[in-house]
Amino acid sequence: MSGGGDRAETAEIVGTPETAQEVDCDAVVVGGGPAGCSATVFLAREGLDVAVFDRGRSSIARCAHLGNYLGFPAGIDVETFYDLLHDHVERAGADLVDDLVESVEPVGGRDGDATEPRFRVTPQEGEPVTARRVVAATRYDGKYLRGLDDDDAMFETHDRGGETHEHFDREYADPDGTTPVDGLYVASPSEAAQQAITAAGRGARVARRVITDLRVADGWWPAAAEGVDWVRREAERDEEWADRERWAERFDERHADAPVDPCSERFARVREAAIDEALSAYVDADEAETRAAEGRRALVSHLDPGAVVDAHGAESLLDAMDDEAIAAYAEGAR
């Protein structure tokens, strides 16, 4: 899956000729609220092919007004916030699927082998999707995960009003989202899901663990596999770090005790990939401004034109906006 394209055209064939199966995406995220969207953005920005399933049932929809999410001083209405989340998901390159997941089943693959499919995700209305990883990110009962573990350890029961009730055990997953089921991660339900901002942080943390695990499966060792998603100003990099050889020296120094032969092809491959990632994190002033302008345009497209004018006045608003932002504002006004 990629950009909403046809699965038959975009599926990747993996495995040996005898066991080859179609893999629709690297990861499926179940739930399009703060936790699920945060996880999706981090995964998609890493270059993974991700589909997030959401039917608009995020628990945040019950909130009358979101007042404690950083970056919105006077709070933000949930509808606009939800639109911003989904816009971010799509801009990151993930597929947003308007459907409810009915079940997740293990298929094919071997433990520890990330090159073969692990799960079949069956939605309520659409066609099943195969994925190497699944991130559960919905606060609901989690019944769609039943059968993934052998002893139903992910569920617990309690008595209420004389009746026995069952729900997903919030302590089933580790703090970084890993579970006893290889390839399954849980961003929600969790204690972090009680507030939107902590749920988003949980989603990011889980996504970083997914990325680390995928890199380890690809031959990286844990200390080298942990990365960050951010960019730096090119002007902050001095002349010493313009030399690729200096980066190689630093990598060798930092990983002198790596459980890999430093003279091996594997070590060299990981080193080159890590250096490429580090160098790509630097952007020049023009690129930084381009990204800043694009960010403003994206935000403006979700604002209520009348409220913006009331807050700033039409003339001062237009003076502060570039031509493309004005165009985006005008489009919203229509």
C-alpha positions in Angstrom: 0.0 0.0 0.0 1.3 3.4 -0.8 -0.6 6.7 -1.1 -3.9 4.9 -1.4 -2.8 3.0 -4.5 -4.1 -0.4 -5.6 -2.8 -3.2 -3.4 -2.2 -5.5 -6.3 0.1 -3.1 -7.8 2.0 -2.0 -4.7 2.3 -5.3 -2.8 5.8 -6.6 -2.2 6.7 -10.2 -2.8 8.8 -11.6 0.0 10.1 -15.0 1.1 11.5 -17.9 -0.8 9.9 -19.1 -4.0 8.2 -21.8 -2.1 6.8 -19.6 0.7 6.5 -16.2 -1.1 3.5 -14.2 -0.1 2.3 -10.7 -0.8 2.9 -8.1 1.9 0.7 -5.1 1.6 2.6 -2.9 4.1 5.4 -2.9 6.6 3.0 -2.0 9.5 -0.7 -1.6 10.2 -1.8 0.7 12.9 -5.2 0.1 14.4 -6.7 3.3 15.6 -6.5 6.9 14.3 -6.5 8.9 17.5 -3.5 10.6 19.1 -1.6 7.4 19.9 -2.2 5.8 16.5 -1.5 8.9 14.4 1.6 9.7 16.4 2.9 6.1 15.8 2.0 6.3 12.1 3.8 9.6 11.5 7.0 8.3 13.0 6.8 5.1 11.1 6.0 6.7 7.8 8.7 9.3 8.1 11.2 6.5 8.6 10.2 5.3 5.1 7.9 2.5 6.1 4.8 1.6 4.2 2.0 2.1 6.8 -1.7 1.8 6.8 -3.8 3.2 9.7 -7.3 2.0 10.2 -9.8 4.4 11.7 -13.5 4.6 11.8 -13.7 7.9 13.7 -14.3 6.1 17.0 -11.3 7.5 18.9 -12.2 8.1 22.5 -11.1 11.7 22.1 -14.4 12.3 20.2 -16.1 12.3 23.6 -14.1 15.4 24.7 -16.0 18.7 24.5 -12.8 20.8 24.1 -9.1 19.9 24.2 -7.5 22.4 26.5 -4.2 20.9 27.7 -2.4 19.9 24.4 0.7 21.9 24.1 0.8 24.3 21.1 -2.8 25.4 21.4 -2.9 28.2 24.1 -6.7 28.5 24.2 -7.3 24.8 23.5 -8.7 23.4 20.3 -11.9 21.9 19.3 -11.7 18.1 18.8 -13.0 18.2 15.2 -10.2 20.5 14.1 -7.6 18.6 16.1 -8.8 15.3 14.6 -8.5 16.7 11.1 -5.0 17.9 11.8 -4.0 14.5 13.0 -5.2 12.8 9.9 -3.8 15.5 7.6 -0.4 14.8 9.3 -0.7 11.1 8.7 -1.5 11.5 5.0 1.3 14.1 4.5 3.7 11.7 6.1 2.9 9.3 3.3 0.7 6.7 5.2 -2.6 5.3 4.0 -5.6 6.4 6.1 -8.3 3.7 5.8 -11.8 4.5 6.9 -12.7 1.0 8.3 -13.0 -0.9 11.5 -10.6 -3.8 12.1 -12.4 -7.0 13.0 -9.5 -9.4 13.5 -5.7 -9.7 13.4 -4.4 -13.2 12.7 -0.8 -14.6 12.4 0.1 -15.8 8.9 3.3 -17.3 7.4 6.6 -16.0 8.5 9.1 -17.4 11.0 10.0 -16.0 14.4 12.7 -13.4 14.1 12.4 -13.2 10.3 11.2 -9.7 9.3 11.2 -10.5 5.6 8.0 -12.5 5.6 4.5 -11.5 6.5 3.4 -11.9 10.0 -0.3 -10.8 10.2 -3.5 -10.7 8.2 -5.6 -7.7 9.3 -9.2 -8.1 8.4 -11.4 -5.0 8.4 -15.2 -4.9 8.7 -15.8 -3.9 5.1 -12.6 -3.9 3.0 -10.2 -6.6 1.9 -7.7 -8.1 4.3 -4.3 -6.6 4.5 -1.0 -8.4 5.3 1.6 -6.7 7.4 4.9 -7.4 9.0 4.0 -5.5 12.2 0.8 -4.4 13.9 0.5 -1.5 16.4 -2.7 -1.7 18.5 -3.7 1.9 19.2 -7.3 1.9 20.2 -8.7 2.1 23.8 -11.6 -0.3 23.1 -11.8 -3.9 24.3 -9.1 -5.3 22.0 -11.2 -8.3 21.0 -9.8 -8.0 17.5 -6.5 -9.3 18.9 -8.0 -12.4 20.4 -6.2 -15.6 19.4 -2.8 -14.0 18.8 -1.4 -15.4 22.1 -1.8 -19.0 23.2 -3.3 -18.5 26.6 -5.3 -15.3 26.3 -2.9 -13.6 28.6 -3.7 -10.2 27.0 -7.2 -10.3 28.6 -8.3 -10.2 32.2 -11.7 -10.7 33.8 -13.4 -9.0 36.7 -16.8 -9.1 38.3 -19.2 -6.1 38.2 -22.8 -6.1 39.3 -22.8 -9.9 39.6 -21.6 -10.3 36.0 -18.2 -11.3 34.7 -16.6 -8.8 32.3 -13.5 -9.1 30.2 -11.1 -6.4 29.0 -7.7 -6.0 27.6 -4.9 -6.1 30.3 -3.2 -2.7 30.2 -0.1 -4.2 31.7 0.2 -6.8 28.9 2.6 -4.7 26.9 6.0 -3.4 28.1 6.4 0.4 28.5 7.8 0.6 24.9 4.9 -1.3 23.5 6.5 -4.7 23.0 4.4 -7.8 23.8 5.0 -11.5 24.0 3.6 -11.8 20.5 6.5 -11.2 18.1 5.6 -8.3 15.8 2.6 -7.0 17.9 3.0 -3.7 19.7 0.5 -1.9 21.9 0.2 1.8 22.1 -3.3 1.7 23.6 -5.0 0.5 25.7 -2.4 1.8 28.3 -2.4 4.2 31.2 -0.9 6.8 28.9 -4.1 6.8 26.9 -5.9 8.8 29.6 -4.7 12.1 28.1 -4.3 13.1 24.5 -0.8 14.4 24.9 0.5 11.4 26.8 -1.2 9.1 24.3 0.7 10.8 21.5 3.9 10.4 23.4 3.2 6.7 23.9 2.5 6.3 20.2 5.9 7.9 19.3 7.7 5.7 21.8 6.2 2.6 20.5 6.9 3.6 16.9 10.6 4.1 17.8 10.7 0.6 19.2 9.2 -0.8 16.0 11.8 1.0 14.0 14.6 -0.2 16.2 13.4 -3.8 16.0 13.1 -3.6 12.2 16.7 -2.4 12.0 17.9 -5.1 14.3 16.2 -7.7 12.0 18.0 -6.1 9.1 21.4 -6.6 10.7 21.8 -3.6 13.0 22.7 -4.1 16.6 20.6 -2.4 19.3 23.0 0.4 20.1 23.3 1.4 16.5 19.6 0.9 15.7 18.2 3.5 18.0 17.7 6.7 16.0 15.9 10.0 16.3 13.6 11.9 13.9 14.7 15.5 13.8 16.5 18.0 11.5 19.3 20.4 12.3 20.4 23.7 10.7 23.3 23.3 8.3 24.8 26.4 9.7 25.3 24.7 13.0 27.6 22.0 11.5 31.2 23.1 11.6 33.8 22.2 8.9 35.0 19.1 10.7 31.6 17.4 10.4 31.4 18.2 6.7 33.8 15.3 6.1 32.2 11.9 5.8 35.4 10.3 7.1 35.0 12.1 10.4 31.5 10.6 10.8 33.0 7.2 10.0 35.7 7.6 12.7 33.0 8.7 15.2 30.9 5.7 14.4 33.8 3.3 14.9 34.7 4.9 18.2 31.1 4.7 19.5 30.7 1.1 18.4 34.1 -0.3 19.2 32.5 -2.8 21.5 29.7 -3.8 19.1 28.9 -7.5 18.9 29.9 -7.4 15.2 33.3 -7.7 13.6 34.3 -4.1 12.7 35.9 -5.5 9.5 32.8 -7.3 8.4 30.5 -6.3 5.5 27.7 -6.1 8.0 29.4 -3.5 10.1 30.3 -1.5 7.1 26.8 -1.6 5.7 25.3 -0.4 9.0 27.9 2.3 9.4 27.2 3.7 5.9 23.4 3.7 6.6 23.9 5.4 9.9 26.1 8.1 8.4 23.6 8.7 5.6 20.9 9.2 8.2 23.0 11.6 10.2 23.9 13.7 7.2 20.4 13.8 5.9 19.3 15.4 9.2 21.0 18.7 8.2 19.0 21.3 6.1 20.2 24.6 4.8 18.5 27.9 5.5 16.4 27.8 2.2 15.1 24.3 2.9 14.3 25.2 6.5 12.3 28.2 5.4 10.5 26.1 2.7 9.5 23.6 5.4 8.4 26.4 7.7 6.2 28.0 5.0 4.7 24.6 4.2 3.9 24.1 7.9 2.2 27.4 8.1 0.1 26.8 4.9 -0.9 23.4 6.2 -2.1 24.9 9.5 -3.9 27.8 7.9 -5.9 25.4 5.7 -7.6 24.1 8.9 -8.4 27.4 10.5 -11.7 29.1 10.5 -11.3 32.3 8.3 -13.7 34.4 10.3 -12.0 33.6 13.6 -8.6 34.4 12.1 -9.7 37.8 10.9 -11.4 38.5 14.2 -8.2 37.7 16.1 -5.7 39.6 13.9 -7.6 41.9 11.6 -7.6 41.4 7.9 -4.8 43.9 7.0 -2.3 42.7 9.7 -3.1 39.1 8.8 -2.3 39.6 5.1 0.9 41.5 6.0 2.1 38.5 8.0 1.3 35.9 5.4 3.2 35.0 2.3 1.5 34.6 -1.1 0.9 30.9 -0.8 -0.4 31.2 2.8 -2.8 33.8 1.5 -4.0 31.5 -1.2 -4.5 28.7 1.3 -6.5 31.1 3.5 -8.6 32.3 0.6 -9.4 28.7 -0.3 -10.5 28.0 3.3 -12.7 31.1 3.2 -14.6 29.6 0.2 
